Amino acid sequence: MTTTATPRTDAHDLFGELTGATPVGYWSAPGRVNLIGEHTDYNDGFVFPFAIDGRTIAALGTRDDGRIRVVSTFDPVPVEVALADLDALFPDRRDEIVEWARYPLGVAWALRDAARAAGRDADALTGVDIALASDVPVGAGLSSSAAIEGATASALNDVWQLSLSPVDLAQAGRRAENLAVGAPTGIMDQMASMLGRADAGIFLDCRSLEVDVVPLGFADAGLEVLVIDTRVSHAHSTGGYGERREACERGAQIMGVAALRDLVPADLDRARALMDDVTFRRVRHVVTEDQRVLDAVRLLRAEGPRAIGALLDASHASMRDDFEISTPELDLAVETARAAGAVGARMTGGGFGGAAIALIDRTLVEEATARVSAAFEAAGFGAAHVFTVHPSDGARRDG
């Protein structure tokens, strides 16, 4: 009988190849789709993501030499360092570590600091071997990075007996991504991965970290979330993301506020008079996007998921025209999904590539998929990967 490979079996097999032993346990965390609220998180604003049914699995075993070794299906070459050396590596010497390994090693570094803050002896933490496998698409804007961070953090939290909360682990993941990897992201991805719930979105205030779990009701409404992965890879650690963040910080300074979260749409006329055009448009996106998140949550509760389509469409237009983070492939994906009958569609994730999402009737998924494939071929683009995702539970131990 042939066994179908899964991230769990892949992680198990990879761990066995690495160590010749069996893991002490398996932990997993999901990727996420951001339903609405893009580039608002690092502006202290509002976001509304949900965890998806694609997950990263961490198979972990302990070792008695104070070292950490990580391996993944992304790269068959293990990376091994002494736990005590992590403080020297991050953040100043992070370039000495291959990029994929900075995510799990950065989490270990951040959690050692958390252990110290809790009065623990970080040098007494046991060494570990970790094998990672995933079915979250990489570079698609579905936060494969947060899935790695969440699975690793959950595993180390248990094995090191740190007793940290899901929010603490999300903060450790963000610290790893910001400082160990060098990507200036907000905390949305990690919070969604840690706190996700089946059939629900995570309405997050990124300033207070207050979370409200909001039922989505997609299945009951006969709707699916169609992901159109353009296969145009993006990387948050490259310049475009950082430039947008700098523009937001500049705009907040000009307006005399701590963060763009503190502005409302009525402030935009004054902002236009004080800023150059590019900075103003970056600010306008964030301010209007925050309002769209609030409106989406309100409409979901009052009228159900079909009421949010126009907000998804407006969000994409804002990212395309004001924040300028879309691509021809993303624009075509959105336009084609709408033409195929989507309730609403938008690019999702940090931009400069990645994926679009469409909220669409279940009965139209097959036709929409075919129309996207035909449109991409006609435009001379590479083939898109089109699939559905479902709101799912966050990080957990799987055995």
N, C-alpha and C positions, 0 to 999 in steps of 0.2 A: 504494500500500500504506500502511495506517495503522500508525504506530508507537505501541505502548503506552507511555504515560508511566511512568517509574520515577523514584525519587529521583535516580539518576545522570543521566538525561536532563533532569530538572527543574533540577538544579544546573547542568548544562552550559548549558542555555538561559538560565537566570537570569544566569549569569556573562557570557554573550554580550551580553545586554541591558544589563548594567551597564557593561561595558568595551569591547564591540565586538571582543574578542579571544578567544583560546582559552586555557583554563587550562593551567598547567604540570603539573598533576596533580590526582588525585582521591584523597581519603582518606575512610574511613568508620569508624564505630563503632556498636555495637548498643545498643539498650535492654536492659533486664534484667527478669527475673521473680525475685523473691525467693521461693525455695521454702519456706524457713522461717528465722526469726531476725529478728523485726521490732523496731526500736527498741533493739536490742542493740549496734549498731555504735558509737554515740557513748558507750556505757557500757563501751568496751574489751572487748566480748564477742565472741561467735561468730555468724557469719552463713553462709548457704548459698544464694547466688543462682546463677542461670545466665544467660548472655547469650542473647538471643533473635534471631530471624531478621528482625526489623524494625531498620532502620539509618538513621542520618543520614549524608549524603554532604556533604563539603566540597570544592568546586571552588575551587582557589586559583591566583592569578597574582601575580607580583611587580610592584612599582612603585618608582620611584627617588626619591620625595619624602619618605620617612620617615613615611608616613601609613598607617593601616589603615582599610579600608572594608569593612563587612559588610552583607549583604543576605540575606534568607531568604524562603522560601515562606510563612512565618508572617506576614510583613509586607513589602509591596513597597517600602517607603521605606528607602533605604540609610542607614546610620549611619556617619559618618566622623569620625575624630579623628587627631591626631598621636600616633604611638607615644610620644613624649616626654611627652605630656600625661596618659598613663594613670596615672602615679604620683600626680598631683594629683586625678584623678577617683576613684580607688579607695583606700580604701573611703569616704572622707569625703563625696565629692560624687557618689556612685553614682546618686542620684535624678535627676541631670541626664541620665542615659542611659535610654532606653526599656528596659523589663525584659528582653525577649528578647535584646537586644544585649549586656546585661551578661554573658551566658554566654560568648560568644566573645571579647569584649573583655577580660573578666576573666581568661580563660585566657592571652591575650597578655600582660596585665599580670603574671600569676604567672610566666610563662616568662621574661619580661625579668628578673625578680628571680632566677630560677634561673640565667640566663646570667651575671648579675653574680657570683653565688655561685661559679660555675665559673671566674671570672677573665676573662669576656668583656666587651667594651664593649657595653653594651645599646644605646647610641645609634648603634652601627654596624649594627644589625640592619635588614634591608631592609624596606621597606614592602610591604604585601600588600593584595590584594582577595580576599575570601572570599564565595562564594555557598553557602548551606546549603539543603538539601532533605531531607525525612525521611518515612518511613512508620511511625515510632514514634508511637502515639497520644499526644497531649498531655493532661496532666491525669489520666491513667489509672492512675498508680502504676507505670508501666513505665519510668520514668526517661528520658524524652525529654531531660531536661537533661543527664544524664551522656553521652548519645549525642552531643549537640552539643559538649560539652566534650572528649570523646575524639576526635572527628573533627577538631576545631580543633587540639587539642594535638598529634595525630599529624602533621597537615600542617605546623604551625609547627616542630615538632621536626626534621622533614626539611629544610624550606626554610631554616631558620636554622642547620642543622647543629649542633644542640645535643647530640646523642648521649645523650639522657636515656633511662633505662629505662622500661618500661611502668609500674612502680610510681612512679617520679618523675612521670610524666605524670598518673597518677591523683591524686597528692598535689597537683599544680598545679590539677587540675580541682576537687578539694575546696576548695582555698583560694579559687578563683574563686567557687564556690557560697556558701561561708561569708561571704566578705568583699565580693566585688564584687556579688553578688546579694543577700546578706543572709539566706540560708537556713541555719539551724544544723544542717546534716545531717552524718552521719558519712561514712566513706570507702567504704562498701560498694558504692554504685552505680558509682563511678568504677573501682574495682578489678574489678568484674564486667565492665564494658564494655571495659576494657583487656585483661583476661586470660582472657576466656571461651574455651572449647573446645567443639567439636561433641560432642554427646551426653555432656556432662559438666557437673557443678556445681563451683563454686568455694567450697571450704570455707576460710573466712578467719578467722584470729585477728586481730581489729581492734586489738589492742594491739601485737603483734609484727609485724603484716602478713605473717606466714607464711601461705602458700597451699598447699593440697593440692587437686589436681584429682581429683575423684571421679567415676568413670563412673556414669551414671544408669540406663541400661538401659531407658528407657521404651519405645523402639521394639520391642526384643526381647520385652518383656512385653506388647505389644499395647496400650500405654497412650498417651494423649495428654494434654497440658496444655491445658485449656480456659480461656481468659481471658474473663471476663464483665465488660466495661467498663460500669459503671453510667452513665457520662457525667455523673456528679456530679463537677465539677472540684474539685481541691484545690490548695492552694499552701503549700509548706513555709515560706515566708517570713511567713505569717500566724501569729496568736498561739497556736493550739492546739498546734502542734508545739513551739514554744519553751516553753510551759508544762509540757509533759510532760518536756522535757529538764531544766528547772529542778527539777522534782519528783525526778527521778532523782539529780541532783547533791545535792539536800538529803538524800535518803535515804542516799546514800553517806557524806555528812558525819556524819549521825547515827550511822551504824554504824561510823565511824572507819576507812573504807577509801578507797583512792584512787578506785575506781570500783565500780559494782555487779558487774562481772565478778568481783570478789574474794569475793563471797558465793556460797553454795551453798544448795540448798533447806533443809538442816537449820538454817540461820541465820534462817529466816523466823519462827519462834516468838518469838525475841528481838526481831526487827524489829517485829513486831506490838505488842509491849509498849512500844516506844519511840516509835512514830510515830502521827500522826493517821491516820484510816482511808484518806483519799485517797492520801496519800504511801505508806502501806503497800501499797495495791493497785497503785500504779505500780511499786513495787519488786518486788512479787511477780511481776508480769508479766515483768519483765526477767530475774529470777533463774530462773524456771521456763522461760522461753523459751530462755535459754542452754542449759539442760539438754536441752530438746527438740531443739536443733540437734545437740548431741553424740549424742543417742540416734538421730536421723534418719540421721546419717552412719554410725553403727555398724550400724543395721539394714539400710541400703542395701547395705553391704558383706557382711553376713552372710546376709541373706534376700532382698534385692532390693526393687524399688520398691513392690510391693504391701504391704509391711510397714509403711510409714510413714503410712498413711492416718489412723490414730487420732491421731498427732502433729499432723497438719495440722488436724484437727478441734479438738483441744485448744488449739492456737495461736489459732484464731479465737475460741474462747470466752474466752480470756484477753484478747485485744485488745478484745473486745466488753464484757466485764464489769469487768476490772481496769484496763486502760489507757484504755478508753472512747474509742476512735477509730474504731469502726465506724459505720455509718449504716443506716437501715432498708433501703435499697436493697442494700447489701452483705450484710446478714443474709439478706434474701430470696434473693439470688443463691446464697449458700452453702447455705441450706436446700433450695432447689429442686434444685441440683446433686446434693446427697446423696440426695434422694428419687428422682432419676433414675438412681441407681446409682453415683455417684462413689465411688472408693476413699477419698477424703478431699478436703476443700475448706476454703479460708480466704481472708480478704481478704489482699491483698498490697500492699506499699508503705506510705507514711507514714500513711495513713488519712484520715478526714474526707471520704471520697469515693474516686474511683478505681475499682480493679478487684478482683475476686475471682478466684481460680484454683481449678480442680478437676482432680484427677488421675483420669482416667476411661478406661474401655475404649474403644478406637477405635470399636467397633460401636455405642456408645451416644451418640456425639457429636451426631448429628443429632437424636435424640429429646431429649437434654438441652437443646440449643439451642432447640427448639420449646417445651419446657416452661418455660424461663426467659422466653422472649418472652411466653408466655401469662400467666405469673405476674406479670410486670411490668405488663402491660396490665390485669389484674384488680385490681391494687393501685393503679392510677392513676398509676404512675410513667412517666417517659419511656422510650422504647425503649432497651434495652441493646444494646451491640455485642458479639457473641459470636464468638470466633474461636480458633483453635489457634496455639500457638507452639512452636518447637522449639529445643532447646539448640544454640547456634551459636558460631562463632569470634568473638573479640574484635576490637579495632581493628586496622586494616591500611591499607596503600596499595592502591588499586584501579586504578591506571593513571596 
